[in-house]
């Protein structure tokens, strides 16, 4: 069962054309001249993470397109882990944006977590965006903390024992998490299936990116200024990946708007979609 079935919406699954073949996406019908909102997921994520946002974005007269990055949830991708670092993935997303914008429609880009690092790389690669939203993402590598510790441990297991061992370890740890225990069984099954269908090469490469990405805020700011494209930085009030203070500082360096989403941690699209939409939609309307 797909998450977008657990979160009912009008989106249909489509296949876009990308560098490595088809790009699985969820797309809501829209008018031929509607601005496009391209949504890029994070590490171990997928297009379904944005399901609660899709109908409201479409109802606002925009066309949301949520994609899987190469290697995610069964999407095709190369066998080289280095291909999943933010810079090469950014080139992939930049090419996709060029195709979507070919008919003159404006494209607003949103990247969540690792997808934020990829999205800024897409802008630096020349993506013709009307605006950029960085959601629960940071200026550089994932800082020290519980998520970094888990990333390091998972990478060791993955490199030494392979994906089946990591799936087993993840299941054992999730059973000890009361938040996980409270999730519907169908949603748990979806998360398990999605993780199993994510390529080992992409997990290794994205983990490398999360542990090594340099601070590219200054060149990103210069590129956005050249494009005349505004930026929004937003995060959950209890984000446990990049600290809220770090993301606020990044927004100041980018001369970007900054918003904190209440009652949310690292995944506002699923944890508090209504509060997130109350920030995104007025901001995007002002840009467009």
LODREN-65922 format. One line per field, with one value per residue (C-alpha): x, y, z; residue in three letters; residue number from 1. Coordinates in pm, 1 decimal, decimal comma. Each point is the difference from the previous one (the first is absolute). Layout:
<pts>
px: c(X ...) .
py: c(Y ...) .
pz: c(Z ...) .
aa: c(ALA ...) .
i: c(NUM ...) .
</pts>
This chain:
<pts>
px: c(0,0 130,1 10,7 -193,5 -283,8 10,4 -4,5 -268,3 73,8 -68,7 359,5 75,1 325,2 183,1 340,8 209,9 310,3 334,1 370,3 -25,2 -330,9 -346,1 -53,4 -294,3 -215,7 -333,7 -165,7 -328,6 -195,6 22,5 -59,2 252,9 149,2 2,1 330,2 176,7 103,2 271,9 39,0 324,0 13,4 278,7 218,7 -197,7 -307,5 -216,3 -263,7 -270,2 138,1 -165,8 -341,6 -176,3 105,8 -100,4 -373,9 26,7 280,7 -211,2 -304,4 212,3 34,1 347,4 118,2 183,8 242,6 163,3 283,9 221,9 370,4 207,5 29,3 -297,5 -292,9 97,4 89,6 283,9 348,8 368,0 209,0 253,8 -72,6 171,3 -287,6 -229,1 194,8 -184,7 191,8 -66,6 -358,7 -39,6 99,8 -272,1 -263,5 123,8 -48,3 -351,4 -88,7 128,2 -243,8 -291,6 69,2 46,5 -352,1 58,3 -173,9 170,4 138,1 31,4 230,6 -37,3 255,5 -51,9 302,5 253,3 -226,8 84,1 369,7 -89,3 -231,3 260,5 243,2 -261,4 -16,9 379,6 -4,2 -215,3 -358,4 -233,7 -208,1 -238,8 67,0 161,4 -133,8 238,8 -198,7 168,1 335,0 330,1 300,5 237,8 46,9 -227,6 133,8 90,6 -298,9 -228,1 -80,6 368,7 76,2 -273,9 126,8 352,6 -122,9 -228,2 278,6 230,3 -267,8 -80,6 361,3 87,7 -314,1 -217,3 -355,9 -180,5 194,8 -79,0 -370,2 6,7 180,9 -246,6 -296,0 147,1 59,7 -340,4 -174,0 147,8 -134,7 -342,0 -72,2 52,5 -217,3 -290,9 9,2 -263,1 120,9 -50,3 226,4 266,9 -15,9 42,2 308,8 153,1 -70,9 133,9 322,8 50,9 -54,2 253,3 327,8 303,0 212,4 -230,2 -3,2 380,0 40,7 -255,7 152,4 335,6 -161,0 -154,7 339,2 208,3 -205,5 182,5 -157,8 -126,3 -224,6 202,2 10,8 -366,4 -86,6 189,6 -172,2 -346,9 78,2 103,9 -325,0 -206,9 -146,4 -111,7 59,2 -189,3 157,1 -243,7 28,5 -187,5 12,9 163,2 219,9 250,6 224,2 139,0 -74,1 -261,6 262,8 225,0 -281,2 -94,1 360,7 -0,2 -313,7 167,1 306,4 -225,3 -211,5 -290,8 -328,4 2,4 -289,2 -30,9 -278,2 -160,3 -65,2 246,3 347,0 196,0 -294,7 -257,4 -177,5 -128,1 20,8 -187,8 -92,9 -261,6 242,4 261,8 -245,7 -97,4 361,6 69,1 -305,7 3,1 375,8 -19,8 -290,3 209,8 285,2 -226,0) .
py: c(0,0 346,3 287,4 219,5 -251,2 41,6 376,9 29,2 244,4 54,3 -54,1 -267,0 -188,6 104,6 -64,9 300,9 -27,7 34,5 -61,5 -358,9 -87,6 56,8 216,7 -125,9 292,4 94,2 275,4 182,4 115,2 372,7 255,5 14,1 325,7 -76,4 63,3 -322,4 -87,8 -267,3 -191,8 -191,2 -252,9 -72,4 -294,1 -329,0 198,3 5,2 198,5 -136,1 211,1 301,6 -163,1 215,3 316,2 -88,2 73,1 333,3 112,5 -94,3 174,4 316,7 -4,2 -151,9 -331,8 -209,9 -266,8 -217,1 -217,7 -285,8 67,3 -264,0 -314,9 81,4 -240,6 -205,4 295,1 -73,3 125,9 -68,2 -256,0 258,8 139,5 328,3 64,6 55,9 288,4 334,4 146,9 -280,0 -39,9 376,0 -24,2 -261,8 222,7 303,6 -186,2 -100,0 359,3 115,0 -238,8 102,3 368,2 -40,7 126,2 317,2 -103,7 115,0 -272,4 36,8 -256,2 -147,2 -239,1 -182,3 -98,1 -168,8 112,9 354,8 -63,5 -146,8 290,5 263,8 -198,7 12,4 378,7 21,5 -222,2 256,2 -111,8 283,3 22,6 278,0 -64,3 -247,7 -148,1 -184,2 -208,1 -158,0 23,9 155,0 193,8 -296,8 -355,0 -146,2 118,8 -216,3 -143,2 -304,4 7,3 20,1 -287,5 -211,3 89,4 -110,1 -327,2 -73,2 65,6 -243,9 -271,5 70,3 -6,5 -311,7 -214,1 145,9 128,4 -306,0 39,0 372,1 -70,8 -244,3 247,3 273,8 -225,4 -89,9 364,6 117,3 -253,0 182,3 336,1 87,4 241,0 -285,5 -233,8 244,5 10,3 -194,3 -341,3 92,8 301,7 -211,2 -244,5 284,5 134,2 -349,6 -68,1 339,2 -51,4 -346,1 140,3 280,0 -85,9 -74,2 227,5 296,3 -60,2 -12,3 304,4 216,0 -94,9 114,6 328,2 52,6 -53,4 214,5 275,4 335,5 333,8 142,9 272,9 288,8 -125,3 -97,0 350,6 150,6 -232,9 79,3 369,9 -42,9 -185,7 252,0 -301,3 35,6 -264,5 -136,5 -205,5 -191,7 -271,3 -173,8 161,4 -315,1 -91,9 -260,9 -1,9 348,3 223,4 271,6 262,0 -129,4 18,8 349,0 109,6 -149,1 199,8 319,8 -70,4 -60,4 308,1 -246,4 -14,6 -236,7 -190,6 -247,6 -257,1 -76,7 -354,3 -143,4 -150,3 -90,6 -85,8 282,9 -129,4 -299,1 130,6 329,5 53,3 266,9 225,0 -54,6 87,3 319,5 109,7 -142,4 109,3 374,6 9,6 -168,1 222,3 307,4 -139,5 -81,4) .
pz: c(0,0 -89,1 243,6 -240,6 31,6 378,2 -56,7 -268,1 -279,8 -366,4 -108,6 -254,3 -41,2 -315,4 -153,7 -93,2 -214,8 176,5 -48,2 125,9 -160,0 139,9 308,1 210,2 108,4 152,2 -200,9 47,9 -305,6 -68,9 -273,5 -281,5 128,8 374,0 179,5 98,3 354,2 -11,9 327,3 71,0 288,9 244,8 98,9 11,5 -108,5 -312,2 -183,5 233,8 286,8 -163,1 -44,5 265,6 -185,7 -354,4 -9,2 186,2 -232,5 -301,4 149,8 16,4 -379,9 -7,5 -141,5 258,7 -122,4 266,4 -126,4 108,6 -28,6 -181,4 209,7 221,6 33,9 -303,3 -226,0 -240,8 62,4 -66,9 193,3 119,0 351,4 -95,4 -242,6 300,5 151,3 -4,9 -295,0 -254,3 119,4 -29,2 -365,0 -50,3 160,3 -193,1 -329,2 105,6 89,3 -338,0 -168,9 222,0 -62,9 -377,0 -72,4 199,8 318,9 322,8 227,6 376,4 158,5 349,4 148,9 328,7 212,9 -232,2 -280,9 108,8 -58,8 -339,8 -83,9 73,6 -217,2 -276,9 30,0 -5,9 -311,0 -179,1 65,5 -114,1 319,2 94,8 369,0 240,4 323,7 230,5 248,2 302,2 -174,3 97,2 -127,0 -7,8 128,3 266,2 337,0 297,0 181,9 13,3 -372,4 -92,4 237,8 -158,0 -346,7 89,1 148,2 -295,2 -247,6 181,0 -7,6 -364,1 -114,6 201,7 -16,3 -275,4 -27,2 148,9 325,5 11,9 -55,5 290,5 225,6 -91,4 83,3 340,2 89,2 -119,8 224,0 299,3 -117,4 148,2 -286,7 -247,0 207,8 -25,1 -382,5 -200,3 -115,5 -364,7 41,4 170,5 -289,8 -246,7 175,6 13,8 -366,6 -105,2 189,9 -150,2 -349,5 43,3 -170,0 213,5 -219,7 62,0 375,4 7,5 -223,7 180,0 336,3 -136,3 -101,7 341,2 158,7 -234,9 -167,2 22,0 84,6 -329,2 137,4 -144,0 -362,6 26,2 111,3 -291,7 -245,8 135,9 -23,8 -362,7 -73,2 190,7 183,0 362,6 263,9 299,2 278,3 221,8 261,8 277,2 342,2 138,3 -294,8 119,5 -308,9 -67,3 302,3 -45,8 85,3 -279,1 -253,2 117,4 -47,1 -350,0 -84,0 117,6 -212,2 -302,2 75,1 -4,0 185,5 296,7 155,9 286,3 -28,8 337,7 120,5 -250,2 10,2 -311,9 -230,1 0,7 -316,8 195,9 357,0 -43,3 -365,9 66,7 186,7 -268,3 -277,1 183,7 -51,4 -345,3 -194,5 84,3 -54,6 -339,8 -106,8 77,6 -211,4 -294,8) .
aa: c(UNK UNK UNK UNK UNK UNK UNK UNK UNK UNK UNK UNK UNK UNK UNK UNK UNK UNK UNK UNK UNK UNK UNK UNK UNK UNK UNK UNK UNK UNK UNK UNK UNK UNK UNK UNK UNK UNK UNK UNK UNK UNK UNK UNK UNK UNK UNK UNK UNK UNK UNK UNK UNK UNK UNK UNK UNK UNK UNK UNK UNK UNK UNK UNK UNK UNK UNK UNK UNK UNK UNK UNK UNK UNK UNK UNK UNK UNK UNK UNK UNK UNK UNK UNK UNK UNK UNK UNK UNK UNK UNK UNK UNK UNK UNK UNK UNK UNK UNK UNK UNK UNK UNK UNK UNK UNK UNK UNK UNK UNK UNK UNK UNK UNK UNK UNK UNK UNK UNK UNK UNK UNK UNK UNK UNK UNK UNK UNK UNK UNK UNK UNK UNK UNK UNK UNK UNK UNK UNK UNK UNK UNK UNK UNK UNK UNK UNK UNK UNK UNK UNK UNK UNK UNK UNK UNK UNK UNK UNK UNK UNK UNK UNK UNK UNK UNK UNK UNK UNK UNK UNK UNK UNK UNK UNK UNK UNK UNK UNK UNK UNK UNK UNK UNK UNK UNK UNK UNK UNK UNK UNK UNK UNK UNK UNK UNK UNK UNK UNK UNK UNK UNK UNK UNK UNK UNK UNK UNK UNK UNK UNK UNK UNK UNK UNK UNK UNK UNK UNK UNK UNK UNK UNK UNK UNK UNK UNK UNK UNK UNK UNK UNK UNK UNK UNK UNK UNK UNK UNK UNK UNK UNK UNK UNK UNK UNK UNK UNK UNK UNK UNK UNK UNK UNK UNK UNK UNK UNK UNK UNK UNK UNK UNK UNK UNK UNK UNK UNK UNK UNK UNK UNK UNK UNK UNK UNK UNK UNK UNK UNK UNK UNK UNK UNK UNK UNK UNK UNK) .
i: c(1 2 3 4 5 6 7 8 9 10 11 12 13 14 15 16 17 18 19 20 21 22 23 24 25 26 27 28 29 30 31 32 33 34 35 36 37 38 39 40 41 42 43 44 45 46 47 48 49 50 51 52 53 54 55 56 57 58 59 60 61 62 63 64 65 66 67 68 69 70 71 72 73 74 75 76 77 78 79 80 81 82 83 84 85 86 87 88 89 90 91 92 93 94 95 96 97 98 99 100 101 102 103 104 105 106 107 108 109 110 111 112 113 114 115 116 117 118 119 120 121 122 123 124 125 126 127 128 129 130 131 132 133 134 135 136 137 138 139 140 141 142 143 144 145 146 147 148 149 150 151 152 153 154 155 156 157 158 159 160 161 162 163 164 165 166 167 168 169 170 171 172 173 174 175 176 177 178 179 180 181 182 183 184 185 186 187 188 189 190 191 192 193 194 195 196 197 198 199 200 201 202 203 204 205 206 207 208 209 210 211 212 213 214 215 216 217 218 219 220 221 222 223 224 225 226 227 228 229 230 231 232 233 234 235 236 237 238 239 240 241 242 243 244 245 246 247 248 249 250 251 252 253 254 255 256 257 258 259 260 261 262 263 264 265 266 267 268 269 270 271 272 273 274 275 276 277 278 279 280 281 282 283 284 285 286 287 288) .
</pts>
